Amino acid sequence: MSRQKTSVMSVQKTFGEHLKSLREDQGSPLRKIAAELDIDQSTLSKIERGERLANCSQLPKIAEIFNVTEKSLKLILLSDQVASQIMEESNTHEILKVAEEKIKYHRAQK
């Protein structure tokens, strides 16, 4: 079954948890996927455990391996990065609103 849509459940997972689920659902061993991504098995294991971030340049290959969209993977990966930056703050909603306004402003300037 193709996973072309990102479900709410999958965006609540970290990128690493999502990647591990994709791999396990496919029944692929860690070593096989690591080899396809041209990275060490230990590196992939660290990504799955959330001890290391995946690189955006790896997303096209990951999308191909698991038949998912690169866009859905990027959404989860980048949201992890944003969440880790502001998670401990008490006003996360306000921070996100201000960031969104800044993005709109800067895009309009270009």
Number of C-alpha atoms within 10 A of each C-alpha: 4 8 13 13 11 15 10 8 8 17 18 13 14 20 26 23 17 19 21 19 15 18 19 12 10 11 9 12 11 17 15 12 18 16 12 11 16 12 13 14 17 12 15 25 17 15 20 22 16 15 12 13 17 18 10 12 8 13 20 15 14 20 18 11 15 16 14 19 18 17 15 18 22 17 13 19 22 13 16 20 13 11 14 10 11 14 11 9 9 9 10 14 11 10 13 14 11 12 12 11 12 12 12 11 11 9 9 8 7 5
